[in-house]
Amino acid sequence: MVFRRSVLVGCVAIVGLNSACTPPATTQATPRVNVALAVGCPTGGGPAVPPAQITADGRMSSLRAPTNYRPGVAYPLLVSLHPFTVGPGGWEAISLLGQAASGRGYWTLIPEGSPPGPRWAVPGGLDYGVDDIGWVDDLLHETANTVCVAGDRVFAAGYSAGAAMAVGLSCELPWRFRAVMAVAGSNLTLTCPTSGPTTALIMHGTADPIAPPTGQAIEFLPPLGIGVTDVVSSFAARNGCVGGPTTSAASSSVTVSRYSCAGHATEFWSVLGGGHTWPGSPVNLDFVNGPTDQSISATTTALDYFDAS
């Protein structure tokens, strides 16, 4: 595992949800080695009863099996990434993403970030001696060596600090993920314009009080200078998109901007009046984090996007 410089995502926490102290808006991704995942099934066709946990480098992650699980069948794999201080159980209650993904025939890893927090170390910033991105990659390898995985259909989705981690994974492991989705936190890490392409869906509320969509430049407040449009533009450039986006309405409060790209799609979903929240969540955090849009489901949007990728 390669140790690296990272941001401690979670310098400011509000009811368990994160913001971050972030440096300037671009960085070079840490060099990584592209070691292919095992494709298909391990020797013997995979376990008759799938494991509920996967351990890599001494750290454990929960693993949810597809509800239609059959030994010998390779299924896509989703990494579901929690926000700062909200562990896997609380995150699943907010999003129901693991439950929904399992119902769609996905393996779902719901890992826990590193202490203190739990939080995610993402590209840029101070060295905390933890390589969360390398650990997630090791976790993917352990999973593919244990159960049957469609190695070309690996995805990541996250909220807040988890959104920053999803972007960080795409920056440092662009070959690993077929697509990522980042909700209310894509601008809590750095952009990586020289990294390889990764299909991406960015979703952000226009009234997010924790990760303001325009960014800001006040020391120790989140995010330092990074606007969501900068993140979207970086993905569009990485993905070879041409020209401006076409826009449509997903609902009366959600505008979708789709870019014309060669092989790797880029989308930006802007939630009018939306706060630092996961749209469609059954957990109400509005009193601190701003309004939760209920006109769409971020969980359904993510899985529809991944199904189509």
Secondary structure, DSSP 8 states (H G I E B T S, - for coil): -----EEEEEEEEETTEEEE---SSB-------------B--TTSS-SS--SEEEETTEEEEEE--TT--TT--EEEEEEE--TT--HHHHHHHH-HHHHHHHTT-EEEEE--BTTTTB-EEESS---S--HHHHHHHHHHHHHTTS-EEEEEEEEEEETHHHHHHHHHHHH-TTT-SEEEEES-TTSS-B-TTS---EEEEEEETT-SSS-TT-B--TTSSSBS--HHHHHHHHHHHTT-EEEEEEEEEETTEEEEEEE-SSS-EEEEEETT--SS-TT-SS--HHHH-----SS-HHHHHHHHHHH-
